[in-house]
Amino acid sequence: MVCIPCIVIPVLLWIYKKFLEPYIYPLISPFVSRIWPRKAVQESSDQNKGKGDCKGADIKGISSEGPPEISDKKKD
């Protein structure tokens, strides 16, 4: 059985995104742009480029260093 908020909240969000946001967003967007400047978003994306270090990991992201674990389960 699903709880009531698990049904009601997604429906209300869908109604807001589909019908209310096109009318409300143009009214509040000037205030939102003052609170969240775009500089922070642009700077953070430039700093994180190329910082991935995958030494010692195989394609699946599991460390390939050291011996693999030995399972105690029977193999049929």
PDB file with one MODEL, atoms N, CA, C and O in Angstrom:
MODEL        1
ATOM      1  N   MET A   1       0.844  -1.175   0.000  1.00  0.00           N
ATOM      2  CA  MET A   1       0.000   0.000   0.000  1.00  0.00           C
ATOM      3  C   MET A   1       0.890   1.239   0.000  1.00  0.00           C
ATOM      4  O   MET A   1       1.875   1.296   0.736  1.00  0.00           O
ATOM      5  N   VAL A   2       0.554   2.214  -0.808  1.00  0.00           N
ATOM      6  CA  VAL A   2       1.367   3.418  -0.955  1.00  0.00           C
ATOM      7  C   VAL A   2       0.769   4.525  -0.094  1.00  0.00           C
ATOM      8  O   VAL A   2      -0.448   4.703  -0.033  1.00  0.00           O
ATOM      9  N   CYS A   3       1.649   5.259   0.565  1.00  0.00           N
ATOM     10  CA  CYS A   3       1.156   6.331   1.430  1.00  0.00           C
ATOM     11  C   CYS A   3       0.601   7.487   0.582  1.00  0.00           C
ATOM     12  O   CYS A   3       0.968   7.646  -0.582  1.00  0.00           O
ATOM     13  N   ILE A   4      -0.259   8.261   1.167  1.00  0.00           N
ATOM     14  CA  ILE A   4      -0.930   9.361   0.462  1.00  0.00           C
ATOM     15  C   ILE A   4       0.064  10.404  -0.059  1.00  0.00           C
ATOM     16  O   ILE A   4      -0.060  10.814  -1.213  1.00  0.00           O
ATOM     17  N   PRO A   5       1.049  10.858   0.740  1.00  0.00           N
ATOM     18  CA  PRO A   5       1.994  11.852   0.208  1.00  0.00           C
ATOM     19  C   PRO A   5       2.791  11.339  -0.993  1.00  0.00           C
ATOM     20  O   PRO A   5       3.199  12.129  -1.845  1.00  0.00           O
ATOM     21  N   CYS A   6       3.017  10.024  -1.069  1.00  0.00           N
ATOM     22  CA  CYS A   6       3.756   9.470  -2.196  1.00  0.00           C
ATOM     23  C   CYS A   6       2.971   9.580  -3.498  1.00  0.00           C
ATOM     24  O   CYS A   6       3.553   9.506  -4.580  1.00  0.00           O
ATOM     25  N   ILE A   7       1.689   9.749  -3.406  1.00  0.00           N
ATOM     26  CA  ILE A   7       0.847   9.937  -4.588  1.00  0.00           C
ATOM     27  C   ILE A   7       0.577  11.418  -4.818  1.00  0.00           C
ATOM     28  O   ILE A   7       0.658  11.896  -5.949  1.00  0.00           O
ATOM     29  N   VAL A   8       0.258  12.143  -3.755  1.00  0.00           N
ATOM     30  CA  VAL A   8      -0.171  13.534  -3.875  1.00  0.00           C
ATOM     31  C   VAL A   8       0.977  14.457  -4.292  1.00  0.00           C
ATOM     32  O   VAL A   8       0.789  15.310  -5.159  1.00  0.00           O
ATOM     33  N   ILE A   9       2.151  14.304  -3.694  1.00  0.00           N
ATOM     34  CA  ILE A   9       3.268  15.213  -3.994  1.00  0.00           C
ATOM     35  C   ILE A   9       3.691  15.141  -5.457  1.00  0.00           C
ATOM     36  O   ILE A   9       3.836  16.194  -6.077  1.00  0.00           O
ATOM     37  N   PRO A  10       3.899  13.956  -6.052  1.00  0.00           N
ATOM     38  CA  PRO A  10       4.234  13.942  -7.483  1.00  0.00           C
ATOM     39  C   PRO A  10       3.147  14.535  -8.378  1.00  0.00           C
ATOM     40  O   PRO A  10       3.457  15.172  -9.385  1.00  0.00           O
ATOM     41  N   VAL A  11       1.888  14.333  -8.024  1.00  0.00           N
ATOM     42  CA  VAL A  11       0.799  14.906  -8.820  1.00  0.00           C
ATOM     43  C   VAL A  11       0.818  16.426  -8.728  1.00  0.00           C
ATOM     44  O   VAL A  11       0.655  17.109  -9.739  1.00  0.00           O
ATOM     45  N   LEU A  12       1.015  16.959  -7.532  1.00  0.00           N
ATOM     46  CA  LEU A  12       1.082  18.413  -7.374  1.00  0.00           C
ATOM     47  C   LEU A  12       2.293  19.003  -8.101  1.00  0.00           C
ATOM     48  O   LEU A  12       2.199  20.077  -8.694  1.00  0.00           O
ATOM     49  N   LEU A  13       3.422  18.306  -8.056  1.00  0.00           N
ATOM     50  CA  LEU A  13       4.593  18.782  -8.796  1.00  0.00           C
ATOM     51  C   LEU A  13       4.350  18.772 -10.298  1.00  0.00           C
ATOM     52  O   LEU A  13       4.775  19.687 -11.004  1.00  0.00           O
ATOM     53  N   TRP A  14       3.669  17.744 -10.788  1.00  0.00           N
ATOM     54  CA  TRP A  14       3.366  17.686 -12.215  1.00  0.00           C
ATOM     55  C   TRP A  14       2.429  18.828 -12.619  1.00  0.00           C
ATOM     56  O   TRP A  14       2.623  19.453 -13.661  1.00  0.00           O
ATOM     57  N   ILE A  15       1.425  19.095 -11.803  1.00  0.00           N
ATOM     58  CA  ILE A  15       0.492  20.191 -12.087  1.00  0.00           C
ATOM     59  C   ILE A  15       1.233  21.525 -12.094  1.00  0.00           C
ATOM     60  O   ILE A  15       0.996  22.372 -12.955  1.00  0.00           O
ATOM     61  N   TYR A  16       2.132  21.704 -11.126  1.00  0.00           N
ATOM     62  CA  TYR A  16       2.903  22.951 -11.081  1.00  0.00           C
ATOM     63  C   TYR A  16       3.759  23.094 -12.333  1.00  0.00           C
ATOM     64  O   TYR A  16       3.726  24.140 -12.981  1.00  0.00           O
ATOM     65  N   LYS A  17       4.528  22.059 -12.687  1.00  0.00           N
ATOM     66  CA  LYS A  17       5.419  22.148 -13.844  1.00  0.00           C
ATOM     67  C   LYS A  17       4.647  22.327 -15.146  1.00  0.00           C
ATOM     68  O   LYS A  17       5.096  23.051 -16.034  1.00  0.00           O
ATOM     69  N   LYS A  18       3.507  21.686 -15.268  1.00  0.00           N
ATOM     70  CA  LYS A  18       2.758  21.706 -16.520  1.00  0.00           C
ATOM     71  C   LYS A  18       1.940  22.989 -16.701  1.00  0.00           C
ATOM     72  O   LYS A  18       1.908  23.555 -17.794  1.00  0.00           O
ATOM     73  N   PHE A  19       1.285  23.444 -15.639  1.00  0.00           N
ATOM     74  CA  PHE A  19       0.321  24.529 -15.789  1.00  0.00           C
ATOM     75  C   PHE A  19       0.715  25.832 -15.093  1.00  0.00           C
ATOM     76  O   PHE A  19       0.462  26.910 -15.631  1.00  0.00           O
ATOM     77  N   LEU A  20       1.322  25.759 -13.922  1.00  0.00           N
ATOM     78  CA  LEU A  20       1.584  26.978 -13.163  1.00  0.00           C
ATOM     79  C   LEU A  20       2.943  27.614 -13.453  1.00  0.00           C
ATOM     80  O   LEU A  20       3.053  28.840 -13.477  1.00  0.00           O
ATOM     81  N   GLU A  21       3.968  26.812 -13.672  1.00  0.00           N
ATOM     82  CA  GLU A  21       5.299  27.359 -13.873  1.00  0.00           C
ATOM     83  C   GLU A  21       5.403  28.303 -15.078  1.00  0.00           C
ATOM     84  O   GLU A  21       6.089  29.320 -14.970  1.00  0.00           O
ATOM     85  N   PRO A  22       4.764  28.026 -16.209  1.00  0.00           N
ATOM     86  CA  PRO A  22       4.863  28.972 -17.328  1.00  0.00           C
ATOM     87  C   PRO A  22       4.376  30.391 -16.983  1.00  0.00           C
ATOM     88  O   PRO A  22       4.816  31.362 -17.599  1.00  0.00           O
ATOM     89  N   TYR A  23       3.485  30.508 -16.020  1.00  0.00           N
ATOM     90  CA  TYR A  23       2.975  31.834 -15.643  1.00  0.00           C
ATOM     91  C   TYR A  23       3.727  32.424 -14.452  1.00  0.00           C
ATOM     92  O   TYR A  23       3.901  33.640 -14.369  1.00  0.00           O
ATOM     93  N   ILE A  24       4.170  31.572 -13.535  1.00  0.00           N
ATOM     94  CA  ILE A  24       4.823  32.050 -12.314  1.00  0.00           C
ATOM     95  C   ILE A  24       6.300  32.349 -12.541  1.00  0.00           C
ATOM     96  O   ILE A  24       6.814  33.332 -12.006  1.00  0.00           O
ATOM     97  N   TYR A  25       6.993  31.524 -13.322  1.00  0.00           N
ATOM     98  CA  TYR A  25       8.439  31.672 -13.481  1.00  0.00           C
ATOM     99  C   TYR A  25       8.851  33.038 -14.040  1.00  0.00           C
ATOM    100  O   TYR A  25       9.807  33.619 -13.527  1.00  0.00           O
ATOM    101  N   PRO A  26       8.184  33.579 -15.060  1.00  0.00           N
ATOM    102  CA  PRO A  26       8.595  34.909 -15.531  1.00  0.00           C
ATOM    103  C   PRO A  26       8.473  36.000 -14.462  1.00  0.00           C
ATOM    104  O   PRO A  26       9.183  37.004 -14.517  1.00  0.00           O
ATOM    105  N   LEU A  27       7.588  35.808 -13.504  1.00  0.00           N
ATOM    106  CA  LEU A  27       7.435  36.799 -12.441  1.00  0.00           C
ATOM    107  C   LEU A  27       8.537  36.701 -11.389  1.00  0.00           C
ATOM    108  O   LEU A  27       8.973  37.718 -10.849  1.00  0.00           O
ATOM    109  N   ILE A  28       8.991  35.475 -11.095  1.00  0.00           N
ATOM    110  CA  ILE A  28       9.982  35.312 -10.034  1.00  0.00           C
ATOM    111  C   ILE A  28      11.410  35.206 -10.553  1.00  0.00           C
ATOM    112  O   ILE A  28      12.341  35.272  -9.750  1.00  0.00           O
ATOM    113  N   SER A  29      11.626  35.047 -11.843  1.00  0.00           N
ATOM    114  CA  SER A  29      12.974  34.854 -12.375  1.00  0.00           C
ATOM    115  C   SER A  29      13.917  36.030 -12.096  1.00  0.00           C
ATOM    116  O   SER A  29      15.095  35.779 -11.842  1.00  0.00           O
ATOM    117  N   PRO A  30      13.476  37.305 -12.126  1.00  0.00           N
ATOM    118  CA  PRO A  30      14.421  38.377 -11.782  1.00  0.00           C
ATOM    119  C   PRO A  30      14.947  38.276 -10.346  1.00  0.00           C
ATOM    120  O   PRO A  30      16.108  38.588 -10.085  1.00  0.00           O
ATOM    121  N   PHE A  31      14.101  37.846  -9.431  1.00  0.00           N
ATOM    122  CA  PHE A  31      14.526  37.718  -8.041  1.00  0.00           C
ATOM    123  C   PHE A  31      15.454  36.523  -7.852  1.00  0.00           C
ATOM    124  O   PHE A  31      16.414  36.590  -7.086  1.00  0.00           O
ATOM    125  N   VAL A  32      15.165  35.433  -8.550  1.00  0.00           N
ATOM    126  CA  VAL A  32      15.999  34.240  -8.457  1.00  0.00           C
ATOM    127  C   VAL A  32      17.380  34.509  -9.040  1.00  0.00           C
ATOM    128  O   VAL A  32      18.378  34.044  -8.489  1.00  0.00           O
ATOM    129  N   SER A  33      17.458  35.240 -10.129  1.00  0.00           N
ATOM    130  CA  SER A  33      18.758  35.522 -10.744  1.00  0.00           C
ATOM    131  C   SER A  33      19.622  36.410  -9.850  1.00  0.00           C
ATOM    132  O   SER A  33      20.848  36.355  -9.940  1.00  0.00           O
ATOM    133  N   ARG A  34      19.016  37.218  -9.000  1.00  0.00           N
ATOM    134  CA  ARG A  34      19.794  38.028  -8.055  1.00  0.00           C
ATOM    135  C   ARG A  34      20.338  37.174  -6.915  1.00  0.00           C
ATOM    136  O   ARG A  34      21.439  37.415  -6.419  1.00  0.00           O
ATOM    137  N   ILE A  35      19.570  36.186  -6.508  1.00  0.00           N
ATOM    138  CA  ILE A  35      19.986  35.341  -5.381  1.00  0.00           C
ATOM    139  C   ILE A  35      21.073  34.360  -5.823  1.00  0.00           C
ATOM    140  O   ILE A  35      22.067  34.195  -5.116  1.00  0.00           O
ATOM    141  N   TRP A  36      20.905  33.702  -6.983  1.00  0.00           N
ATOM    142  CA  TRP A  36      21.862  32.719  -7.478  1.00  0.00           C
ATOM    143  C   TRP A  36      22.546  33.257  -8.726  1.00  0.00           C
ATOM    144  O   TRP A  36      22.030  33.099  -9.832  1.00  0.00           O
ATOM    145  N   PRO A  37      23.707  33.893  -8.559  1.00  0.00           N
ATOM    146  CA  PRO A  37      24.405  34.406  -9.753  1.00  0.00           C
ATOM    147  C   PRO A  37      24.979  33.256 -10.575  1.00  0.00           C
ATOM    148  O   PRO A  37      25.291  32.197 -10.031  1.00  0.00           O
ATOM    149  N   ARG A  38      25.116  33.461 -11.865  1.00  0.00           N
ATOM    150  CA  ARG A  38      25.593  32.409 -12.753  1.00  0.00           C
ATOM    151  C   ARG A  38      27.106  32.235 -12.684  1.00  0.00           C
ATOM    152  O   ARG A  38      27.620  31.231 -13.175  1.00  0.00           O
ATOM    153  N   LYS A  39      27.826  33.167 -12.098  1.00  0.00           N
ATOM    154  CA  LYS A  39      29.279  33.072 -12.018  1.00  0.00           C
ATOM    155  C   LYS A  39      29.706  31.803 -11.280  1.00  0.00           C
ATOM    156  O   LYS A  39      30.639  31.128 -11.715  1.00  0.00           O
ATOM    157  N   ALA A  40      29.056  31.474 -10.198  1.00  0.00           N
ATOM    158  CA  ALA A  40      29.437  30.309  -9.403  1.00  0.00           C
ATOM    159  C   ALA A  40      29.274  29.021 -10.194  1.00  0.00           C
ATOM    160  O   ALA A  40      30.092  28.111 -10.057  1.00  0.00           O
ATOM    161  N   VAL A  41      28.252  28.924 -11.005  1.00  0.00           N
ATOM    162  CA  VAL A  41      28.021  27.719 -11.786  1.00  0.00           C
ATOM    163  C   VAL A  41      29.082  27.589 -12.869  1.00  0.00           C
ATOM    164  O   VAL A  41      29.581  26.488 -13.103  1.00  0.00           O
ATOM    165  N   GLN A  42      29.439  28.679 -13.534  1.00  0.00           N
ATOM    166  CA  GLN A  42      30.430  28.635 -14.598  1.00  0.00           C
ATOM    167  C   GLN A  42      31.819  28.334 -14.052  1.00  0.00           C
ATOM    168  O   GLN A  42      32.565  27.577 -14.673  1.00  0.00           O
ATOM    169  N   GLU A  43      32.186  28.904 -12.909  1.00  0.00           N
ATOM    170  CA  GLU A  43      33.511  28.678 -12.347  1.00  0.00           C
ATOM    171  C   GLU A  43      33.679  27.239 -11.876  1.00  0.00           C
ATOM    172  O   GLU A  43      34.743  26.650 -12.067  1.00  0.00           O
ATOM    173  N   SER A  44      32.656  26.668 -11.268  1.00  0.00           N
ATOM    174  CA  SER A  44      32.780  25.311 -10.745  1.00  0.00           C
ATOM    175  C   SER A  44      32.940  24.300 -11.868  1.00  0.00           C
ATOM    176  O   SER A  44      33.646  23.308 -11.688  1.00  0.00           O
ATOM    177  N   SER A  45      32.313  24.512 -13.018  1.00  0.00           N
ATOM    178  CA  SER A  45      32.437  23.557 -14.109  1.00  0.00           C
ATOM    179  C   SER A  45      33.831  23.623 -14.731  1.00  0.00           C
ATOM    180  O   SER A  45      34.331  22.603 -15.204  1.00  0.00           O
ATOM    181  N   ASP A  46      34.467  24.787 -14.745  1.00  0.00           N
ATOM    182  CA  ASP A  46      35.811  24.910 -15.297  1.00  0.00           C
ATOM    183  C   ASP A  46      36.854  24.275 -14.390  1.00  0.00           C
ATOM    184  O   ASP A  46      37.836  23.724 -14.888  1.00  0.00           O
ATOM    185  N   GLN A  47      36.676  24.334 -13.102  1.00  0.00           N
ATOM    186  CA  GLN A  47      37.659  23.807 -12.160  1.00  0.00           C
ATOM    187  C   GLN A  47      37.655  22.298 -12.124  1.00  0.00           C
ATOM    188  O   GLN A  47      38.695  21.700 -11.850  1.00  0.00           O
ATOM    189  N   ASN A  48      36.541  21.660 -12.384  1.00  0.00           N
ATOM    190  CA  ASN A  48      36.433  20.212 -12.254  1.00  0.00           C
ATOM    191  C   ASN A  48      36.803  19.458 -13.527  1.00  0.00           C
ATOM    192  O   ASN A  48      36.768  18.228 -13.527  1.00  0.00           O
ATOM    193  N   LYS A  49      37.151  20.141 -14.598  1.00  0.00           N
ATOM    194  CA  LYS A  49      37.476  19.459 -15.842  1.00  0.00           C
ATOM    195  C   LYS A  49      38.833  18.764 -15.727  1.00  0.00           C
ATOM    196  O   LYS A  49      39.812  19.366 -15.287  1.00  0.00           O
ATOM    197  N   GLY A  50      38.881  17.519 -16.119  1.00  0.00           N
ATOM    198  CA  GLY A  50      40.142  16.800 -16.198  1.00  0.00           C
ATOM    199  C   GLY A  50      40.735  16.386 -14.876  1.00  0.00           C
ATOM    200  O   GLY A  50      41.926  16.078 -14.832  1.00  0.00           O
ATOM    201  N   LYS A  51      39.993  16.360 -13.811  1.00  0.00           N
ATOM    202  CA  LYS A  51      40.545  15.975 -12.521  1.00  0.00           C
ATOM    203  C   LYS A  51      40.312  14.512 -12.199  1.00  0.00           C
ATOM    204  O   LYS A  51      40.603  14.073 -11.087  1.00  0.00           O
ATOM    205  N   GLY A  52      39.797  13.754 -13.143  1.00  0.00           N
ATOM    206  CA  GLY A  52      39.528  12.349 -12.884  1.00  0.00           C
ATOM    207  C   GLY A  52      40.817  11.543 -12.856  1.00  0.00           C
ATOM    208  O   GLY A  52      41.599  11.611 -13.804  1.00  0.00           O
ATOM    209  N   ASP A  53      41.057  10.787 -11.804  1.00  0.00           N
ATOM    210  CA  ASP A  53      42.236   9.957 -11.676  1.00  0.00           C
ATOM    211  C   ASP A  53      41.774   8.519 -11.508  1.00  0.00           C
ATOM    212  O   ASP A  53      41.220   8.161 -10.470  1.00  0.00           O
ATOM    213  N   CYS A  54      41.998   7.701 -12.514  1.00  0.00           N
ATOM    214  CA  CYS A  54      41.481   6.339 -12.493  1.00  0.00           C
ATOM    215  C   CYS A  54      42.604   5.320 -12.398  1.00  0.00           C
ATOM    216  O   CYS A  54      42.420   4.180 -12.824  1.00  0.00           O
ATOM    217  N   LYS A  55      43.753   5.683 -11.859  1.00  0.00           N
ATOM    218  CA  LYS A  55      44.852   4.731 -11.750  1.00  0.00           C
ATOM    219  C   LYS A  55      44.482   3.638 -10.761  1.00  0.00           C
ATOM    220  O   LYS A  55      43.956   3.919  -9.684  1.00  0.00           O
ATOM    221  N   GLY A  56      44.750   2.419 -11.118  1.00  0.00           N
ATOM    222  CA  GLY A  56      44.504   1.296 -10.230  1.00  0.00           C
ATOM    223  C   GLY A  56      43.073   0.796 -10.263  1.00  0.00           C
ATOM    224  O   GLY A  56      42.676   0.028  -9.387  1.00  0.00           O
ATOM    225  N   ALA A  57      42.298   1.205 -11.235  1.00  0.00           N
ATOM    226  CA  ALA A  57      40.907   0.752 -11.320  1.00  0.00           C
ATOM    227  C   ALA A  57      40.654   0.227 -12.724  1.00  0.00           C
ATOM    228  O   ALA A  57      41.175   0.765 -13.701  1.00  0.00           O
ATOM    229  N   ASP A  58      39.860  -0.815 -12.817  1.00  0.00           N
ATOM    230  CA  ASP A  58      39.512  -1.324 -14.130  1.00  0.00           C
ATOM    231  C   ASP A  58      38.279  -0.607 -14.656  1.00  0.00           C
ATOM    232  O   ASP A  58      37.859   0.399 -14.084  1.00  0.00           O
ATOM    233  N   ILE A  59      37.704  -1.099 -15.717  1.00  0.00           N
ATOM    234  CA  ILE A  59      36.597  -0.415 -16.378  1.00  0.00           C
ATOM    235  C   ILE A  59      35.383  -0.269 -15.465  1.00  0.00           C
ATOM    236  O   ILE A  59      34.701   0.754 -15.518  1.00  0.00           O
ATOM    237  N   LYS A  60      35.100  -1.259 -14.636  1.00  0.00           N
ATOM    238  CA  LYS A  60      33.930  -1.223 -13.777  1.00  0.00           C
ATOM    239  C   LYS A  60      34.131  -0.339 -12.558  1.00  0.00           C
ATOM    240  O   LYS A  60      33.185  -0.134 -11.796  1.00  0.00           O
ATOM    241  N   GLY A  61      35.333   0.195 -12.346  1.00  0.00           N
ATOM    242  CA  GLY A  61      35.587   1.071 -11.212  1.00  0.00           C
ATOM    243  C   GLY A  61      36.017   0.330  -9.969  1.00  0.00           C
ATOM    244  O   GLY A  61      36.178   0.941  -8.913  1.00  0.00           O
ATOM    245  N   ILE A  62      36.207  -0.973 -10.067  1.00  0.00           N
ATOM    246  CA  ILE A  62      36.643  -1.760  -8.925  1.00  0.00           C
ATOM    247  C   ILE A  62      38.162  -1.809  -8.949  1.00  0.00           C
ATOM    248  O   ILE A  62      38.758  -1.989 -10.011  1.00  0.00           O
ATOM    249  N   SER A  63      38.775  -1.655  -7.828  1.00  0.00           N
ATOM    250  CA  SER A  63      40.224  -1.637  -7.750  1.00  0.00           C
ATOM    251  C   SER A  63      40.792  -2.960  -8.242  1.00  0.00           C
ATOM    252  O   SER A  63      40.335  -4.027  -7.833  1.00  0.00           O
ATOM    253  N   SER A  64      41.784  -2.891  -9.115  1.00  0.00           N
ATOM    254  CA  SER A  64      42.385  -4.107  -9.638  1.00  0.00           C
ATOM    255  C   SER A  64      43.682  -4.437  -8.912  1.00  0.00           C
ATOM    256  O   SER A  64      44.363  -5.401  -9.263  1.00  0.00           O
ATOM    257  N   GLU A  65      44.026  -3.649  -7.909  1.00  0.00           N
ATOM    258  CA  GLU A  65      45.235  -3.921  -7.146  1.00  0.00           C
ATOM    259  C   GLU A  65      44.960  -5.006  -6.119  1.00  0.00           C
ATOM    260  O   GLU A  65      43.899  -5.016  -5.494  1.00  0.00           O
ATOM    261  N   GLY A  66      45.904  -5.917  -5.940  1.00  0.00           N
ATOM    262  CA  GLY A  66      45.758  -6.956  -4.946  1.00  0.00           C
ATOM    263  C   GLY A  66      45.039  -8.166  -5.500  1.00  0.00           C
ATOM    264  O   GLY A  66      44.461  -8.108  -6.585  1.00  0.00           O
ATOM    265  N   PRO A  67      45.072  -9.282  -4.748  1.00  0.00           N
ATOM    266  CA  PRO A  67      44.422 -10.505  -5.225  1.00  0.00           C
ATOM    267  C   PRO A  67      42.908 -10.400  -5.121  1.00  0.00           C
ATOM    268  O   PRO A  67      42.393  -9.702  -4.247  1.00  0.00           O
ATOM    269  N   PRO A  68      42.189 -11.087  -6.005  1.00  0.00           N
ATOM    270  CA  PRO A  68      40.726 -11.076  -5.911  1.00  0.00           C
ATOM    271  C   PRO A  68      40.267 -11.872  -4.692  1.00  0.00           C
ATOM    272  O   PRO A  68      40.976 -12.753  -4.206  1.00  0.00           O
ATOM    273  N   GLU A  69      39.084 -11.551  -4.215  1.00  0.00           N
ATOM    274  CA  GLU A  69      38.553 -12.246  -3.050  1.00  0.00           C
ATOM    275  C   GLU A  69      38.172 -13.673  -3.417  1.00  0.00           C
ATOM    276  O   GLU A  69      37.684 -13.935  -4.516  1.00  0.00           O
ATOM    277  N   ILE A  70      38.400 -14.591  -2.483  1.00  0.00           N
ATOM    278  CA  ILE A  70      38.073 -15.979  -2.712  1.00  0.00           C
ATOM    279  C   ILE A  70      36.744 -16.270  -2.025  1.00  0.00           C
ATOM    280  O   ILE A  70      36.577 -15.992  -0.838  1.00  0.00           O
ATOM    281  N   SER A  71      35.814 -16.823  -2.768  1.00  0.00           N
ATOM    282  CA  SER A  71      34.491 -17.103  -2.235  1.00  0.00           C
ATOM    283  C   SER A  71      34.462 -18.480  -1.583  1.00  0.00           C
ATOM    284  O   SER A  71      35.093 -19.414  -2.078  1.00  0.00           O
ATOM    285  N   ASP A  72      33.736 -18.612  -0.479  1.00  0.00           N
ATOM    286  CA  ASP A  72      33.583 -19.883   0.210  1.00  0.00           C
ATOM    287  C   ASP A  72      32.371 -20.669  -0.287  1.00  0.00           C
ATOM    288  O   ASP A  72      32.110 -21.771   0.195  1.00  0.00           O
ATOM    289  N   LYS A  73      31.647 -20.123  -1.225  1.00  0.00           N
ATOM    290  CA  LYS A  73      30.450 -20.783  -1.729  1.00  0.00           C
ATOM    291  C   LYS A  73      30.809 -21.908  -2.671  1.00  0.00           C
ATOM    292  O   LYS A  73      31.811 -21.842  -3.384  1.00  0.00           O
ATOM    293  N   LYS A  74      29.986 -22.942  -2.670  1.00  0.00           N
ATOM    294  CA  LYS A  74      30.193 -24.054  -3.571  1.00  0.00           C
ATOM    295  C   LYS A  74      29.775 -23.658  -4.980  1.00  0.00           C
ATOM    296  O   LYS A  74      28.797 -22.937  -5.174  1.00  0.00           O
ATOM    297  N   LYS A  75      30.518 -24.132  -5.938  1.00  0.00           N
ATOM    298  CA  LYS A  75      30.167 -23.879  -7.342  1.00  0.00           C
ATOM    299  C   LYS A  75      29.626 -25.162  -7.927  1.00  0.00           C
ATOM    300  O   LYS A  75      30.299 -26.193  -7.906  1.00  0.00           O
ATOM    301  N   ASP A  76      28.414 -25.105  -8.450  1.00  0.00           N
ATOM    302  CA  ASP A  76      27.778 -26.293  -9.014  1.00  0.00           C
ATOM    303  C   ASP A  76      28.194 -26.503 -10.443  1.00  0.00           C
ATOM    304  O   ASP A  76      27.753 -27.460 -11.080  1.00  0.00           O
TER     305      ASP A  76
ENDMDL
END
